[in-house]
Amino acid sequence: ILIKLVRQSYDSALYDYGLYLLDGNNGFVKNEFLALNLFEESFEVHANAQSAFIAAVIRNESLVPGTKKTHRIGELLAFAILKNIKGAKRYQEQRVNSGHWKILRPDSWKDWLSNQ
């Protein structure tokens, strides 16, 4: 059912499936590139600010090679900050603007997001 909802661009399905792919749990194979595409589709089609935030994190942390585009990261984070997404402003200050170079690798992205 989840895949059918993703194919129909149902926003909650895009977001949840993206998290499953990012963490690689619950029987899903880890696929950060597909997760990034799902989060960006959720942002572009449905203006999902939480998806914009996690897409910015994926791009900034270079989880998917070749996707660290500072302009796009700034755009995604600005939208998330304007929509008051928990942790977006702090992430921008601590990991983007500070020039922090240590890669963020939480055990569970879903847990990391809920703890922001």
C-alpha atoms as an extended CHARMM CRD file, in Angstrom:
* protein
*
       116  EXT
         1         1  ILE       CA              0.0000000000        0.0000000000        0.0000000000  PROA      1               0.0000000000
         2         2  LEU       CA              2.8440000000        2.3940000000        0.8680000000  PROA      2               0.0000000000
         3         3  ILE       CA              4.3820000000        2.0660000000       -2.6080000000  PROA      3               0.0000000000
         4         4  LYS       CA              0.9880000000        2.7380000000       -4.2450000000  PROA      4               0.0000000000
         5         5  LEU       CA              0.5910000000        5.8920000000       -2.1540000000  PROA      5               0.0000000000
         6         6  VAL       CA              4.1300000000        7.0160000000       -3.0430000000  PROA      6               0.0000000000
         7         7  ARG       CA              3.3790000000        6.5310000000       -6.7410000000  PROA      7               0.0000000000
         8         8  GLN       CA              0.3220000000        8.7580000000       -6.3010000000  PROA      8               0.0000000000
         9         9  SER       CA              2.5550000000       11.3600000000       -4.6190000000  PROA      9               0.0000000000
        10        10  TYR       CA              0.6860000000       11.1360000000       -1.2990000000  PROA      10              0.0000000000
        11        11  ASP       CA              2.7210000000       13.4030000000        0.9840000000  PROA      11              0.0000000000
        12        12  SER       CA              2.6730000000       11.3530000000        4.1790000000  PROA      12              0.0000000000
        13        13  ALA       CA              3.7300000000        8.2780000000        2.2330000000  PROA      13              0.0000000000
        14        14  LEU       CA              6.5950000000       10.1670000000        0.5600000000  PROA      14              0.0000000000
        15        15  TYR       CA              7.8730000000       11.3700000000        3.9280000000  PROA      15              0.0000000000
        16        16  ASP       CA              7.5160000000        8.0520000000        5.7750000000  PROA      16              0.0000000000
        17        17  TYR       CA              8.9920000000        6.0030000000        2.9340000000  PROA      17              0.0000000000
        18        18  GLY       CA             11.8830000000        8.4780000000        2.7210000000  PROA      18              0.0000000000
        19        19  LEU       CA             12.6360000000        7.9640000000        6.4250000000  PROA      19              0.0000000000
        20        20  TYR       CA             12.5070000000        4.1780000000        6.0550000000  PROA      20              0.0000000000
        21        21  LEU       CA             14.9410000000        4.3630000000        3.1290000000  PROA      21              0.0000000000
        22        22  LEU       CA             17.2220000000        6.7870000000        4.9520000000  PROA      22              0.0000000000
        23        23  ASP       CA             17.4720000000        4.5530000000        8.0140000000  PROA      23              0.0000000000
        24        24  GLY       CA             17.3280000000        1.2660000000        6.1370000000  PROA      24              0.0000000000
        25        25  ASN       CA             15.0820000000       -0.3830000000        8.7020000000  PROA      25              0.0000000000
        26        26  ASN       CA             11.7030000000       -2.1410000000        8.9000000000  PROA      26              0.0000000000
        27        27  GLY       CA             12.6380000000       -4.3730000000        5.9740000000  PROA      27              0.0000000000
        28        28  PHE       CA             13.6990000000       -1.5150000000        3.6790000000  PROA      28              0.0000000000
        29        29  VAL       CA             17.0890000000       -1.4160000000        1.9860000000  PROA      29              0.0000000000
        30        30  LYS       CA             19.0300000000        1.7600000000        2.8070000000  PROA      30              0.0000000000
        31        31  ASN       CA             18.9120000000        4.1240000000       -0.1790000000  PROA      31              0.0000000000
        32        32  GLU       CA             19.8220000000        7.7380000000        0.6100000000  PROA      32              0.0000000000
        33        33  PHE       CA             19.5510000000        8.8860000000       -3.0050000000  PROA      33              0.0000000000
        34        34  LEU       CA             15.9490000000        7.7040000000       -3.3780000000  PROA      34              0.0000000000
        35        35  ALA       CA             15.1530000000        9.1240000000        0.0750000000  PROA      35              0.0000000000
        36        36  LEU       CA             16.5130000000       12.5230000000       -1.0050000000  PROA      36              0.0000000000
        37        37  ASN       CA             14.3650000000       12.4290000000       -4.1530000000  PROA      37              0.0000000000
        38        38  LEU       CA             11.2580000000       11.5810000000       -2.1180000000  PROA      38              0.0000000000
        39        39  PHE       CA             11.8760000000       14.3730000000        0.4000000000  PROA      39              0.0000000000
        40        40  GLU       CA             12.4670000000       16.8910000000       -2.3730000000  PROA      40              0.0000000000
        41        41  GLU       CA              9.3030000000       15.7950000000       -4.1890000000  PROA      41              0.0000000000
        42        42  SER       CA              7.3860000000       16.1920000000       -0.9250000000  PROA      42              0.0000000000
        43        43  PHE       CA              8.8170000000       19.7040000000       -0.5660000000  PROA      43              0.0000000000
        44        44  GLU       CA              8.2500000000       20.7620000000       -4.1700000000  PROA      44              0.0000000000
        45        45  VAL       CA              4.7900000000       19.2750000000       -4.6740000000  PROA      45              0.0000000000
        46        46  HSD       CA              3.3050000000       19.6210000000       -1.1960000000  PROA      46              0.0000000000
        47        47  ALA       CA              5.4450000000       22.3770000000        0.3940000000  PROA      47              0.0000000000
        48        48  ASN       CA              6.3080000000       20.0000000000        3.2450000000  PROA      48              0.0000000000
        49        49  ALA       CA              8.7160000000       21.9670000000        5.4220000000  PROA      49              0.0000000000
        50        50  GLN       CA              9.8360000000       18.9030000000        7.4150000000  PROA      50              0.0000000000
        51        51  SER       CA             10.8210000000       17.2620000000        4.1250000000  PROA      51              0.0000000000
        52        52  ALA       CA             12.6970000000       20.4230000000        3.1290000000  PROA      52              0.0000000000
        53        53  PHE       CA             14.6590000000       20.2460000000        6.3860000000  PROA      53              0.0000000000
        54        54  ILE       CA             15.6920000000       16.6040000000        6.0430000000  PROA      54              0.0000000000
        55        55  ALA       CA             16.5470000000       17.1110000000        2.3480000000  PROA      55              0.0000000000
        56        56  ALA       CA             18.8290000000       19.9910000000        3.3520000000  PROA      56              0.0000000000
        57        57  VAL       CA             20.4960000000       17.7790000000        5.9690000000  PROA      57              0.0000000000
        58        58  ILE       CA             21.0180000000       14.9630000000        3.4530000000  PROA      58              0.0000000000
        59        59  ARG       CA             22.5670000000       17.3930000000        0.9780000000  PROA      59              0.0000000000
        60        60  ASN       CA             24.7080000000       19.1710000000        3.5710000000  PROA      60              0.0000000000
        61        61  GLU       CA             26.0010000000       15.9790000000        5.1460000000  PROA      61              0.0000000000
        62        62  SER       CA             26.8190000000       14.6560000000        1.6600000000  PROA      62              0.0000000000
        63        63  LEU       CA             25.0190000000       11.3830000000        2.2930000000  PROA      63              0.0000000000
        64        64  VAL       CA             24.4650000000       11.2720000000       -1.4570000000  PROA      64              0.0000000000
        65        65  PRO       CA             27.6640000000       12.0720000000       -3.4030000000  PROA      65              0.0000000000
        66        66  GLY       CA             27.4300000000       15.0570000000       -5.7350000000  PROA      66              0.0000000000
        67        67  THR       CA             24.4270000000       16.6330000000       -4.0400000000  PROA      67              0.0000000000
        68        68  LYS       CA             26.1270000000       19.1710000000       -1.7470000000  PROA      68              0.0000000000
        69        69  LYS       CA             24.8640000000       22.3010000000       -3.4770000000  PROA      69              0.0000000000
        70        70  THR       CA             25.0390000000       25.2270000000       -1.0650000000  PROA      70              0.0000000000
        71        71  HSD       CA             22.3800000000       27.2720000000       -2.8500000000  PROA      71              0.0000000000
        72        72  ARG       CA             19.8640000000       24.4080000000       -2.6840000000  PROA      72              0.0000000000
        73        73  ILE       CA             20.7520000000       23.6760000000        0.9560000000  PROA      73              0.0000000000
        74        74  GLY       CA             20.1630000000       27.3330000000        1.8090000000  PROA      74              0.0000000000
        75        75  GLU       CA             16.8280000000       27.3650000000       -0.0070000000  PROA      75              0.0000000000
        76        76  LEU       CA             15.5880000000       24.2290000000        1.7470000000  PROA      76              0.0000000000
        77        77  LEU       CA             16.7410000000       25.3950000000        5.1800000000  PROA      77              0.0000000000
        78        78  ALA       CA             15.2740000000       28.8730000000        4.7280000000  PROA      78              0.0000000000
        79        79  PHE       CA             11.8750000000       27.3470000000        3.9690000000  PROA      79              0.0000000000
        80        80  ALA       CA             12.0840000000       25.0210000000        6.9810000000  PROA      80              0.0000000000
        81        81  ILE       CA             13.1150000000       27.9130000000        9.2530000000  PROA      81              0.0000000000
        82        82  LEU       CA             10.2950000000       30.1330000000        7.9720000000  PROA      82              0.0000000000
        83        83  LYS       CA              7.8410000000       27.3270000000        8.7320000000  PROA      83              0.0000000000
        84        84  ASN       CA              9.2900000000       26.9610000000       12.2690000000  PROA      84              0.0000000000
        85        85  ILE       CA             10.5220000000       23.3890000000       11.9030000000  PROA      85              0.0000000000
        86        86  LYS       CA             12.1170000000       22.2630000000       15.1620000000  PROA      86              0.0000000000
        87        87  GLY       CA             15.8940000000       22.1240000000       14.9010000000  PROA      87              0.0000000000
        88        88  ALA       CA             16.2090000000       23.8020000000       11.4880000000  PROA      88              0.0000000000
        89        89  LYS       CA             17.5930000000       27.1210000000       12.7730000000  PROA      89              0.0000000000
        90        90  ARG       CA             19.9420000000       25.4080000000       15.2120000000  PROA      90              0.0000000000
        91        91  TYR       CA             21.1410000000       23.0170000000       12.4960000000  PROA      91              0.0000000000
        92        92  GLN       CA             21.8410000000       25.9540000000       10.1800000000  PROA      92              0.0000000000
        93        93  GLU       CA             23.8280000000       27.7660000000       12.8780000000  PROA      93              0.0000000000
        94        94  GLN       CA             25.7560000000       24.7280000000       14.1410000000  PROA      94              0.0000000000
        95        95  ARG       CA             26.3970000000       22.7220000000       10.9810000000  PROA      95              0.0000000000
        96        96  VAL       CA             26.0650000000       25.0400000000        7.9620000000  PROA      96              0.0000000000
        97        97  ASN       CA             27.1300000000       28.5380000000        8.9960000000  PROA      97              0.0000000000
        98        98  SER       CA             29.8380000000       27.3940000000       11.4220000000  PROA      98              0.0000000000
        99        99  GLY       CA             31.7050000000       25.4250000000        8.7590000000  PROA      99              0.0000000000
       100       100  HSD       CA             31.4080000000       22.2810000000       10.8880000000  PROA      100             0.0000000000
       101       101  TRP       CA             33.1210000000       19.4540000000        9.0350000000  PROA      101             0.0000000000
       102       102  LYS       CA             32.3150000000       16.3730000000       11.1390000000  PROA      102             0.0000000000
       103       103  ILE       CA             29.7420000000       14.2380000000        9.3590000000  PROA      103             0.0000000000
       104       104  LEU       CA             26.4700000000       13.6760000000       11.1620000000  PROA      104             0.0000000000
       105       105  ARG       CA             25.6410000000        9.9440000000       11.2720000000  PROA      105             0.0000000000
       106       106  PRO       CA             22.8620000000        9.1780000000       13.7540000000  PROA      106             0.0000000000
       107       107  ASP       CA             21.8220000000        5.5630000000       14.3440000000  PROA      107             0.0000000000
       108       108  SER       CA             18.2770000000        6.5150000000       13.3820000000  PROA      108             0.0000000000
       109       109  TRP       CA             17.3620000000        9.6050000000       11.3680000000  PROA      109             0.0000000000
       110       110  LYS       CA             13.7650000000        9.2540000000       12.4880000000  PROA      110             0.0000000000
       111       111  ASP       CA             14.8690000000        9.4800000000       16.1430000000  PROA      111             0.0000000000
       112       112  TRP       CA             17.2900000000       12.3300000000       15.3750000000  PROA      112             0.0000000000
       113       113  LEU       CA             14.4890000000       14.3490000000       13.7730000000  PROA      113             0.0000000000
       114       114  SER       CA             12.0910000000       13.7530000000       16.6490000000  PROA      114             0.0000000000
       115       115  ASN       CA             14.7720000000       14.8790000000       19.1470000000  PROA      115             0.0000000000
       116       116  GLN       CA             15.3700000000       18.2340000000       17.4630000000  PROA      116             0.0000000000
